[in-house]
Amino acid sequence: MEAVRRDLEGAYFAQLRTNGRLTGPAEGAPVRLLFGQTGGSAEQRNHTVGQVLGARRAQRIVAALGLGGSTAASQDMVEELTAGGLPAFGSVLTADSWSAVPGLARVAPTNADQAAAAVQHVSAGALARSRILFVQDVAPGDQYTSTLAQQFRLRIPPGRLVRAEPTLFDSSRSGPTDFRAALADVCEAKPDVVYFAGRGTTLPQLLTVLAARRCRDHRITVMSGDDTMMIRHTAGFDAGELADVLGKGRIDLLYTGLAHPGAWDSAPDAFDRDLVAPFRDGLFAAVFPHSDLEDGRAVMMHDALLTAVRAVRVTPAVPDPTVTDVHRTLARLRQEGPLPGASGWIALGNDGAARDKAIPVLRITPDGRTTATTVTSADGTPQAGPTRKG
């Protein structure tokens, strides 16, 4: 529920801005937010989707945003919404398989871009000659892990891998994942980097086994994708345990993130300064004094809502703008340049995915803090915004 709270904070903060209650006047009709709970089953999800589509005209619902994580179940839901005529805007959807979903725009960098950024990072500096152990989750229906694994495998030279084939596990099986057998020979293989194509909620089990290895004199870097941020919200694994496995286990934990305050200092031109300012000058903290921005979810939902609002507001006036109406507008906006975002400039491609989006490479330190080590992109140069005048 902590992740959901962060999403709601980001959406509400964007609503305050767009309704003129944060900085400057409103630029159009006020925006109202409705919360849809999709539950944990197909029946519950279908019920919610039916309610949303059924209330579209009466409640003047013009877009759906957020949309959960990159799973087959979420994709089914989004396809139902867009088939029903409702434009959709994903906040943290990164799986490359979503490019086939019509009527969907995504403000997050794809897994292909994250994998490219990860390969760049482990191919430079102290990690330039690192040997890599590739660990992959094969849970059915998890498009995040499957596409992250596929894209990393495509980009890493085979000679860098300590094993020709990835070490596989299935997080969908009942009970905690036990990596002890799979990593029994980790000291013989002696990887410098473990690339983990899995969910952040499974990472504690991997880290615990690595921290108990007998060859702790050989430091290991664990690197993964953006879902690593969910390690902060994993039940039964608190900050003290994280500090213990990273510190005593001599493990560096890195991941390609979606948004982080430290990135704004590392590469200021990769972000819209006007949208970043309310987060940096204390306004967000004043509205949500017990929150923080380290996992990036609030910033991503903020950008998803602002992107949706901009697209809907400049769509030619019709009572109920459709997927086609809004995406024609996005195509027109695309010709004018990238859209602003606190998470980075958003250049939407024809498939609705953000191109060359800024990707912060983040480190989780033993004391639980998340710090930005650098900001990159798929090709190493984050999307820049329009040239400022004056």
Buried (B, 14 or more C-beta within 10 A) or exposed (E): EBBBBBBBBBBBBBBBBBBEEBEEEEEEEEBEEEEBEBEEEEEEBBBBBEEBBEEBEEEEBBBBBBBBBBBBBBBBBBBBBBEBBBBBBBBBBBBBBBBEBBBBBBBBBBBBBBBBBBBBBBBEEEBEEBBBBBBBBBBEEBBBBBBBBBBBBEBBEEEBBBEEEBBEBEBEEEEEBEBEEBBEEBBEBEBBBBBBBBBBBBBBBBBBBBBEBEEBEEEBBBBBBBBBBBBBBBEEBEEEBBBBBBEEBBBBBBBBBBBBBBBBEBBEEBBBBEBBEBBBEEBBBEBBEEBEBBBBBBBBBBBBBBBBBBBBBBBEEEEEBBBEBBBBBBEEBBEEBBBBBBBBBBBBBEBBBBBBBBBBBBBBBBEBEBEBBBBBBBEEEBBBBEEEEE
